């Protein structure tokens, strides 16, 4: 980064502040960034630019939603903010040379050292050098971070638009990363590549699941399991098994769903680093399986376990990035869906309505999915006007996302609405459906 874009060095009073010292020692960058902002006047946008991070990532760190643990990122923070290496458990940074020493060196009546190292003529476009640089990039931790950033971007775009259009890019990147595994890599880089490949395979399976192409989804979920097993990432294996369990509920195979989520919980419990958030998510998937089987008591017990684990979550927990979506809003809406699957419509309606008011507006699939569930619970209670109004509101986000799963929930609502089809509110809903989703409406009835 050019010196003009870099903030002034941190004031001594901040670097000697006991709170700053402790935050650096434990690498609590949420506190570090807040202290840098409040006591040095360096705002998140400047922190992001200095440390080569995205502003959204800095915001997530400050909010306690993300942890920074990769060594290359920690080094960028030390260099970008001028935090001495020893404070973060790093080697002495190059720029920590005392200024007086630098001046003394420049006053020596000899050619400056940089000029001594400068070749007589600049090198031309050396192909061997370019290839060597590309090889080093493939081996670097920075490349792993770039892969992870692209995966997070896939997650966001999948929520907003569905995974159908993303799938070719995801599969292409998966095959590229699997190809990198064939070379000789340092263990840390190799393990990182396996983890990235496992998530890309899981994400590919998820896009097929969302398209209700279940056989293809299972192929990629299985590949994700195999890749995660290579590095004994049991938490991630639990995540993949939980996806397969959810698919089982959609395929009307609740016994398979229950067996898969039990296996997921076994994997999670055998891992030393499994967090309460992961256990909470898995308990909710167990609740879905029991509800699909009609096991009321077991469903309620699993829901209770999900809430108990969630109450144990701490901001310092090293949650895997793939489970951070499971926040309080998601816990509440999934609790409502579990009650809805049991036919407990009144309880379900209150919970889903509460969560829907709070959920992220950019998650188009989630908004549509949950609104159709809410409409179904309202219709179960005979609230025809309210159900049609809720379903009409769901049509706009549903039209913005390519998700066969969402379309199927719409069809299920329309089937439930069939006895009331001649009512004015139902006719108005179907007219709006034809306007926004003609492809879906054309497949509903003769």
Secondary structure, DSSP 8 states (H G I E B T S, - for coil): --GGGS-----HHHHT-HHHHHHHHTT-HHHHHHHHHHHH---HHHHHHHHT--HHHHHHHHTTS-----HHHHHHHHHHHT--GGGGT----GGGS-HHHHHHHHHSSS--HHHHHS-SS-----HHHHHHHHHHHHHSHHHHHHHHHHHHHHHHHHHHH-STTTHHHHHHHHHHHHHHTTS---HHHHHHHHHHHHHHHHHHHHHHHHTT-HHHHHHHHHHHHHHHHHTT-HHHHHHHHHHHHHHHHHTT-HHHHHHHHHHHHHHHHHSTT--HHHHHHHHHHHHHHHHHHT-HHHHHHHHHHHHHHHHT--TT----GGGTT--HHHHHHHHHHHHHHTT-HHHHHHHHHHHHHHS-TT-HHHHHHHHHHHHHHHHHTT-HHHHHHHHHHHHHHHHHS--HHHHHHHHHHHHHHGGGTTSHHHHHHHHHHHHH-HHHHTTT--
